[in-house]
Amino acid sequence: MTNLTAKDLDVLSQVMTAEEMACKKARIYSKTLTDAALAQEMERIANAHAQRFNALFTMIGGKS
């Protein structure tokens, strides 16, 4: 793990917040869409956002 500066951590925190919000929104959409194909795609998108969030969390030293 490389040493991260305060600025690096601030940027990572902002990106993680954005990924978390995008994941939550996509999950909500997946539950409210009536088209099954679109709902499934939104669930796939939510999972992709969750994976990116977890990768960033691991990068800053968190346990996943």
Secondary structure, DSSP 8 states (H G I E B T S, - for coil): -----HHHHHHHHHHHHHHHHHHHHHHHHHHH-SSHHHHHHHHHHHHHHHHHHHHHHHHTT---
